[in-house]
Amino acid sequence: MFRILVYDVQVSRVSKVRRYLSDKLFWTQNSTFEGFLSEPQKTIVLQQLSSFLDPEEDSILVFSTEADYSWEKRMIGIEK
């Protein structure tokens, strides 16, 4: 399944989250990654992320769709 993962974490954890996610998904913008993850892979990624996040200060939002062509993606400005 195609996933878009957006995170909002404290500055002290940003590099750790980015490093972890860059092994699993493609970095598309600050705090945004996208790519294909199965349901079990998504579960593992979220479990691993939750091990070093603070649920009182940090948040992760995951959008899922069957395929990346299910919606239109439009980039304005510099693509990362």
N, C-alpha and C positions, 0 to 999 in steps of 0.2 A: 504494500500500500504506500502511496506517496504521502509524505509527511512534511509539514512546515513546523518547525519548532522555534518559538520565540521565548527568550528569557529576559528577566529583569532581576538582576542580582546585585548585591552590594559590590562595590568596586574591588574589595579585597578578594572576591571570588571570581571575578570576570575572567581572568586569564586561565584559571583552572577549568572553568566550564567550557570556554572556547577551545582549549587544548583537547579536552575529552571529546567534545562533539565533532571536532575536525577529523577525528578518526572514523566517525560513523556517518556523517552527512557532509554536504557541501555548504561552505560559508557563503551566504549571498549578501548579507548586510550586517552592520553592527547588531549584535544580539539576535541574528536570524540565520537559521540553517534550514536546508531542505534536502530531500532525497527519499529513496525507498527504504522502508523498514517494515518487516513483517510484524505481526502483532506480538509474537514472542520477543523479537528484537527490540521493539518499542518498550515492552515491559522491562527488559534488562537495562536499557538506556535510562529509563526513568528511575529505576531502583538505584542504579549507580549514581545518577545525579543527585538523588535525594540524600545519599550518604554524606555529601559535603555541602548541602544547602541548608539554610535556616528557614523553615517554613513560616516564621514570624516576620522575615524581612525579604525573602526571595520568592519569585514566582516563575513558573514555566507554563507556556501555553502551546498546545499541540493541535494543529489542524490536520485532518486526514481526509484523503479522497482515494478512490480506486486507481486513478491515474493522473499524472501531471497535466494531461491535456483536458481535464474536466473543467478547468476554469482558465480564464485569460490572465496572463501575467504581463504587466506593462512596466517597463523600467524607464524612469526619467532621470537623467544625470549619469554619473559614472557607475558602471557595473563593476562590482568587486570580484 
